Amino acid sequence: MTLNSPQASFRKPVYLDYAASTPVAPQVAAKMAECLTREGNFANPASRSHVFGWQAEEAVENARAQLAALVGADTREIVWTSGATEANNLALKGVAEAHRSQKSTNDEKLGHIVVSAIEHKAVLDPIAWLEEQGFSVTRLQPTNEGIITPENLQDALRDDTFLVSLMQVNNELGSINDIKALSALCKTRGILFHCDAAQGVGKIAVNVKDLNVDLLSISGHKFYGPKGIGALYVRRSGDVKIAAQIHGGGHERNMRSGTLATHQCVGIGEAAELAQSSLDDEQRRIAELRDLLWQGISDLPNIKRNGSSSQTVSGILNVSFANDVSQGCDGEMLLLSLRDLAVSSGSACNSASMSPSYVLKAIGLNDVEAQASLRFSVGRYTTREEIEFAIEHIRATVTKLLRTQI
Ligand SMILES: Cc1ncc(COP(=O)(O)O)c(C=O)c1O
C-alpha cells in the first residue's frame, strides 16, 4: 500500500501500542477455537473419569510444556494464572504469607522486601498492601535510563530481607535490567528473587535457570496469545514456599485453584511455540522499524528519547516532545491531535488519568516533560508503511502545535 493510494487514509488508527496488548496470532486463535464447542476439546481438564476430560488435560499439559520450553523451565514449575497481575500477586503475597507463617507469634518484625520504584502497578499495589500488613519495604530508585544496578540493590539488602522483586523489562521505557547479576546478590544471602517478566517473555530470550530466579511472572497477551491467561514459574526447591491465594479444589498442586480454561492454556502454549521459533528474526525486524521511527522524528524541536538506547527491548520507543512549559508541545493536546495513531501516554493502565507517569518522574523528568511523553510500541504486524505514515503524521502534528502555541 502506498501512502497516496485510497487506502492510505487508514480507517482505523495505526496501532503502535503492542506493549499494552497484542492481537492473538491467527494460528493461536485457530487452535483455541478447537477447544470450545461440543465437537472440540471442551471438557473439564480435571475430569478424571472419561476420555473428554483426559483429552482436555492432555491439551493443557501440552501447552504447559510449550510455555515451559520458552522459558527453560520444567513443566512442573509452571502454575497457570489469569495473567501477570495474578502471577505477581501469587508470588508476592504467597511468599510473604509463607514467610510470616514460619515466624514465631511474638516476633513483631515480619521482614523486609525490596522492589523498584518503577515496577508495574501489578507489583507496586500488592507490595503496598503487604506494607499495610506490617512488612517493611524498600523501593529502589532507578538510574536516569530506567535501570536498577546491582550496587543499588546491594546497598538495600538487610539481614531480614526475605524477598526481592524486580522487573525484567520496564513497560513504559523498554529498559532491561540485568536480572542475572541482580539475582546473584540474593542467592548468596538466601533471599528469594521474583521477576515480573511480562514485557520480556516472547520478546527477548528468557531462561529461568540462566537468570537464576525463584519466581517469574508471564502474561499471554503480551506475545500474541489471549488475554486472561498467564503463569507463574515457581522453582522446584524446598526453599521456595508460597501460600495459595485462591482456594477451592487444590488445582495446580494446591497453589492456584479453579477449573483451567483449556482454550486459554492452548492459546498461550501455541503463542509460546510461535515466539520461540521466530524470536531473533522478529526482534531484528521490529528494532529496524523502531529505529526508522526514531530517525524520522528525532530532529523535531525539544524532542528527547527516554530510557536506555542500548539496554532496551526492540519494540518500545518512549519520547518527550517538550522540555518545559514554554518550549515544546502540550502533552494533552499532542495526544488528542495524534488521532491517527494508537499510542500510549505512559503505562496503559495509567492512561485514564493525565497525571504524570511515576516511571518518567523517577528517571528525572519534570511534570511538563513527563506529560508531553508518548510510548510508541512496535510489534509483529507493524509494517514499514505504517511507520512512514506515523512519521509524517507526528511531524505535521508537532509542527502545527508548535506554530499555534507561539
Ligand atoms: C510489566 C508488567 N507487569 C504486569 C502486567 C500485567 O499483566 P496482565 O495484563 O497479564 O495482568 C503488565 C501489563 O501491562 C506489565 O507490562
The ligand as a Tripos MOL2 file, in Angstrom:
@<TRIPOS>MOLECULE
LIG
   16    16     1     0     0
SMALL
NO_CHARGES

@<TRIPOS>ATOM
      1 C1          5.4500   -5.2130   33.4120 C.3       1 LIG1
      2 C2          4.0230   -5.6590   33.5070 C.ar      1 LIG1
      3 N1          3.6400   -6.4020   34.5570 N.ar      1 LIG1
      4 C3          2.3780   -6.8300   34.6780 C.ar      1 LIG1
      5 C4          1.4130   -6.5120   33.7530 C.ar      1 LIG1
      6 C5          0.0160   -7.0260   33.9390 C.3       1 LIG1
      7 O1         -0.1860   -8.1270   33.0770 O.3       1 LIG1
      8 P1         -1.6200   -8.7700   32.8420 P.3       1 LIG1
      9 O2         -2.3340   -7.8450   31.9030 O.co2     1 LIG1
     10 O3         -1.3300  -10.1050   32.2200 O.co2     1 LIG1
     11 O4         -2.2950   -8.9170   34.1450 O.co2     1 LIG1
     12 C6          1.7610   -5.7330   32.6510 C.ar      1 LIG1
     13 C7          0.7360   -5.3070   31.6700 C.2       1 LIG1
     14 O5          0.7310   -4.2120   31.1680 O.2       1 LIG1
     15 C8          3.1050   -5.3050   32.5180 C.ar      1 LIG1
     16 O6          3.5000   -4.5560   31.4810 O.3       1 LIG1
@<TRIPOS>BOND
     1     1     2 1
     2     2     3 ar
     3     2    15 ar
     4     3     4 ar
     5     4     5 ar
     6     5     6 1
     7     5    12 ar
     8     6     7 1
     9     7     8 1
    10     8     9 2
    11     8    10 1
    12     8    11 1
    13    12    13 1
    14    12    15 ar
    15    13    14 2
    16    15    16 1
@<TRIPOS>SUBSTRUCTURE
     1 LIG1         1 GROUP 0 **** ****
